[in-house]
Amino acid sequence: MEYRTLDPSKGELIERFDVHPDDAVEAALGSACRAFADWSRRPIGERTAMLDAAAALLEERTRELADTMALEMGKPLAQGEAEVAKCTWVCRYYAENSAAFLAEREVPTGSGRSSVRFAPLGPILAIMPWNFPLWQFFRFAAPALAAGNVVLLKHAPGTPRCGEAIEELMREAGAPEGTVRNLRLTNEQAARVASDRRVRGVTLTGSTRAGREVAAAAGAHLKKSVMELGGSDPFIVFADADLERAVTTGVQARCLNSGQSCIAAKRFLVERRIYDRFRDRFVAAMQAQRVGDPRQGGTDIGPLARADLRDTLAAHVAASVRAGARIVTGGEIPAGPGFFFPPTVIEGRDPVPAGDAELFRPAAYLVPFGTEEEAVSMANATGYGLGASVWTSDPERAERMVSALEAGSVFVNAMVKSDPRLPFGGTKDSGYGRELGREGQLEFVNVKTVHLEP
């Protein structure tokens, strides 16, 4: 495995980074254990003060961090700055709310005094992806650190500078030595760390395949784990929806982060009565998206993060056509340097793209439906279950759809998104466990029952 910074807008290698040797990994594990013994005993006000300090540093370094993301994985600058702002928000949210979320809770039992306490577990291994290289870390780490845990970070091989920037920022925010440690690990080293008895939990955001492997390793050693995996999110538009709003939001939901998002809208299921009107407006709006250098103002869609991602998308489009779909716009790798791919719209006949693949690129799959029951069946006809967006002006239909859809999040007349105040996660092949909200903070704590008789 090679850690490297490669500019996806030019296809140029910028820098290589060495993997941490085994002795450095062992030293980091020992340091994490020592840090936990100290950090877990500190008053919660001291731990949350560190999050406030991290939020201030994030604000100060917004452009610098956005530049790093643009260089390493091609995120347009405006979207990178928005990602940093969201990291600031999640740090402040848990700084303000962790004391209440983790407060001891009295439970009347009719005998003696009973309560529930929440104690940190220890060092947690976080295996993080490249697509939201700051947000994915902070949405896990802010609640975990406030609860008294410490973090071992294995970042993606394509975003090593982001991993280094995170460790440096947290150290400057006041995180003691060993509390947040960035490690460049091979997959074999990561498996050993996940299995090490000193590591008390594992969280992963990534593919379903990676999730199965990591969850199996954690389960074999009885480690608590949270898996936030892939998605094939449906975007369901009924004839009574606000059509223009649905189109505008649908394009945003498909193209955010150049389409490289687990909760991006991927399958657009549109009621047959309005299908042609939706398709025509949607295609025009997709064609209007500006593709270009992520560091230039006005760019909507940057390059894909790697050449293999672009090539896989081209192969998937070809497979969809062989299966009977039709390309309406886009679909071909453009000439020139960089890993660019145009906004693409595919019309299909089946509810799921060829091979039930996650369209992790700026490509939308459109399918018409006839009835509400058919829409539910089509939406659920996938192994994934991360998010779903429903568009209708009928409140009763909205309630029925919310109940029927197999997803961790259902947004009505809105784009699926994560929010520090709400639990986030999936079902089926999209994983298990929750991040964010009070529920996310309680994933990596020991829920301890206490009973005292007089």
N, C-alpha and C positions, 0 to 999 in steps of 0.2 A: 504494500500500500504506500502511495506517495502523497504527501501533503504539499500542495503547491498553490500559488496565486497565479491564475491564468486569466488574462483579460478576455472575456468572451465576446467583446465587441470587435476585437481584432484577431482573436485566436492566438495571441502571443503569450508565451510564458514569461512571467515577471520574476518569480522567486520560488525556490524549493526550500522546504523545511524538513529537518531530520525528525524521524520518529523518536520518541523518548525511549531510551534504553531501559531494560528491565530493572536495573538498580535505581534509576530515577523514579520509576513507577512504584517500587517498593518504598522508597523514601517518602513519596507523596502519600501513600496509604498510611504510613506511620504518622506523618504530619497531620493528616486528616483526623486520625483518632485522638491525637493530643489536642487538636483544635476543638474537637467536639466536646471533650471533657471540660474545656473552658467555656466555649460559646454557649453550650446548653444550660449552663448555670448562671449566665448573665441575666440581669433583669430584662424583661421583654422590651422595656422602654429603650434600653441601650441597643438592642438588636434592631428595633424599628428605626432608631435614629440613624443607623448605618444605611437603611433603605432611603431615608430622606436625603442623606448625603449623596447617595448614588444617583438619585433623581436629579439633584442639582448639577452633578457632573455630566449626566446625559444631556441636559439642556445646554450646558456650555459647549459640548462637543458634537452637537447635532450635525453640523455640516461635515465635520471630519469623519464621523461614523458613517454618514450617508455616502461620502466619497469612497470609503473602504468597501461598502456593500456594492456600490456601482462597479468598482474595479474587479471585485472577486466573483460576483455572481450576476452582474448586469442589471441590478435594480435601478430604475429611473430615479433621479435625485429627489424629486418631490415625494415619491413613495418611500424612499429611504428616510427622509426627514419625518414623514408621518409615522414610520415604524419606530424611530427613536422617541417621538412624542408619546407613543403608546406604551413604550417601556417606562418612560417617566411616570405615566399615569399608573401603571400597575405597581410600581415601587411605592408611590404615595398612597395608593389605595390600601395596600397591606400595612404600611406604616400607620395609617389611621384606624384600621379595623381589626388588626390581628389580636390586640388585647381582648376585644370583645369576643372574637371567634374562638379564642383559646381559653376563655375564662372557665373556671371550674363551675360545674352545673349541679345544683342540688336536686335530688330525686326523692320525693316522699315515698317511703316504703312501709311506714307504720311501725318501724322498730329501729331504734338507734338513729344514726345519721348516715345517709347514703349520698354519694356524689359521683360524678364522672369527671376525670381529669384527662388532660391531653399532654402527653410527654413526647419529645422528639425521639426519633429512632436512631440517628447516627449519620455516618457518611452515606450519601446517596450518589449513585453514578447516573449522570445525565448524558444520554447519547442524543445529540442534537443535529438537525438537518441544516442544509445550506440555504433553503428558500426564504426563510425569515430568520437570519442568523443571530439577530439580537433579541427579537420578540420571543422566539421559542425558548430561549434561555431564561429571560427575565420572568415570563409568565409562570414557569416552574420554580425558579430560584427565589423570587421575592417571598412567596408564602412559605417555602421550605426553610429558608434562612430565618425568617421571623419566628418560626416555630421552634428554632434551636438546632436544626440539622446543619450539616456542612455538605459541600458540593464538590464532586469530582466531575469535571466536564470533559467529555470526548466530543469535540466538534467535528463537523464534516471535513473530509480531506481537502475540499475545494475552497474552504473559508478559514484558513489558518490565521490570517491577520485578524479576523473578527474574534476568534477565540482568544488571541493574545490581548486584544483591546478590552475584552470583557474582564479578564483576570486583572489587568492593570487598573481598570476603572474601579473594580470592587476593592482592590487593595488601597487605592487612594481614598475611597469612601470610608475606610476604617475597618474593613474585614481583616481580622487577625490572620497571621501566617497559617496556611493550611485550610482556611475556611472555604475559599473558592480556589480551586486549582485546575488550570487548563492542561490537559494531557493529550499529546498527539500519539494515539495508540493504533496499532494494527488491530484487525478484527480478532486475531488470536489473543493479543494482550487484553483487549476489551472483555473477551469471554472469561479470561482468568480474573480480571478485576471484579466482574459481575459475580463470579463464584466465590470470591474471597470472603471469609467469615466476617471480616471487619466492615464490609460494605453491607448496609442494612436495607437497601432498597435500590430499585433501578427504574428509571423513566426513559422512554424512547419516543421520539417523534420521527416517523419515517414510513417506509413501505410495509405492507402486510407481510411480505417475506421476511424482512428484517425483524419485524415484531414477533413473528412466530419463533424465530431462532433465539432472540433475546429473552422472550417470555419463558421459553423452555429451559434456558439456562438458569434464569431466576427461580423458576418453579422447582427445579431439581434441588435447589439449595434453600427452598422455603423463604425466598426473599419477596417482600412486597414489591409489586411492579404496577406501573401505569403505562399503557400503550395507546398513543394517539397515532393512528395509521391512516391509510389512504381513504379516498372517497370517490364516489361517482354521483355527485349530488344532482338531484332533479330540480329543475326550475319549471314549475307547473303553472301554465297560464290559461285561465278560463275565459270564456267569451265575455263575461261581465267585468273583466279587469280593466283598469286604467291602462290602455294599450301603450300610449307613449311613455308613461312612467315605467311600465314593465320592460319595454325595449331598452330605454336608457339604463335602467338598473341592471338588466340582463347583460348588456355589453360590459358594464363595469365589473359585474360579478364573474364574467368569463375572462376578462383581460387583465385584471389586477395582478401585479407582480408577473406580468407577461404570461399569465395563465398558469403559473407555477404555484398553485395553492391547493391544499387538500380540500378546502371548503369552497373552492371556486365552483360556480354553476357549470356543469359539464353536459348534462342531458336536458334539452329544452323540450318539454312536452306541452304541446299547444293544442287547444280545442280546435277541432277541424273547421268550425264555422268562422274562425278568425285566422286560421293558419296562414293563408296566403298574405294577408295584410301584415301580420307579425313578421313573417319571414322577410318580406320585401324591406320593411323598415329596419329590421335587425341586420340584414346583410349590408344595407347602406351605412348604418352606424358602425359596423365592424370595418368596412372599407375605409371609413374616415379616421380610424385610429392611426396615429402617427408612429411609425416604426423608425427607430434610429438609435444614435449614441445615447446611452443612459445618462451621460454627464451633460448633455445639452438640454437646455430648457425647452419645454414643449413636447418632449418625447413621452408618448403614452406606453409604448411597448419597446422594451430593450431586447437584447439578444437572449436566447436561452442560455442557461448556465454552462452547458457543456456540449460538445459536438455530438456525443452519443445520444443526448436527449433530443436534439434536432433530428438526427437520423432515425431514431425510434419513432418519432412523430410521423415522419414521412412514410415509414413502413406501415404504421398503423392506418394512415389515410389510405394507402394503397390496398391494405387488407379490407378496409371498410367498403371500398369501391368493388372489390372482388366479391364481397358478400351482398352486393346489391345496392349500396348507398350511392349518392351522387354528390360530387363536389360542386357547391354553388359559387364559392369564391375562395381564393388562396389555394393551399394544398401543395405548393411546390417550393423547394429550397431555392432562395434567390442566389444570383451570382454575387461574387465578391467576398471579402473577408468577414470573419465573425460568424457567430452561430445564430443568425437571424432566421425567423420563420414568419410569414405573413399571417395576419388574422384569417382564420379559415372557418368556413361554415359547411357542414356536411348534412345533407338530407338523408334520413334513413327510414327503413320500414319497420325495423325491430326496436324494442324499447331500450336495448343495451348495445353499445358499439361492439364491433367485432372482438371476440375474446374477452368480453367483460372487463376491458382494460380501463385504467384510470387515465383520462385525457389530461395529463399534467402539462399542458401547453396551451397556446391561444387558439384552440380549435373547439368549436361548438357543434353539438350533434342535435339536430332538430327532427322531431317525430310528431305527427298529429295523433290526437285521440278523439274518441267520440263521446264517451260518458264519464261521469265521475268515477265509477267503479273501474273502468278501463284505465283511467289515469292513475289510480292507486295501484292497480296491478302492475302497470308499466314502471311506475316509480320504484316499487319494491322488488322488481325483477333484476336484482343485482346482489352480489355477495357483500357489498358495502352498506354502511348505514351511518354516515357521518352527519350530513346536514341536508335540509330540503327547504326550498322556497316556494310558497304558494301564493298565487295572485288571483284574487276574487273580491267582489264587493258584497258577497253574501256571508254574513257572520256565521250563520248556521253551517254552511258548507265549510267555512274555514275551520270550525270546531271539529267537524267530521274528519277533515283531512289531517288535522293535527293528531287526532286519535289513531288514524289508520296508517300513517306513514312510519316506516321502520327507520328511525333516525335519532341521533342524539340531540339534534336541534332542529326545530321547525320554525321558520320565520314567515309570517304572513304579510304580504305586500311590502317586503323588505328583503335586502340582501343578507344572506347568512354571514355572520361575522362573530368574532370572539370579543368578549367584554369582561374586564376584570370583575365585574359585579355578578356575573352569571356563570354557572358551571359549564364546562365545555368538554366534549368527548363524544365517542361514538359507540355503536353497537355492531354486532356481526363482525365481519372482517375489518371493520374500521377501528377495532380495538375495544378497550375497557378502561375503567377508571375515569376520573375527572380532574381537570385543571381549572383554576380560577374559582371565584366565589368562595364561600365558606367551605363548600364541599371539597374544592381543590386543596385547600390548606389542610384538611383533615385526612388526606390520603396518606401522608407520610408522618403520622403520629401514632403512638400507642394510646388507644382509647382505654384508659385505666379505670376500672370500677373500684371505688373505695367505700367500705362500710365500717362504721365505728359504733360499737355498743357502749353505753355508759357503764 
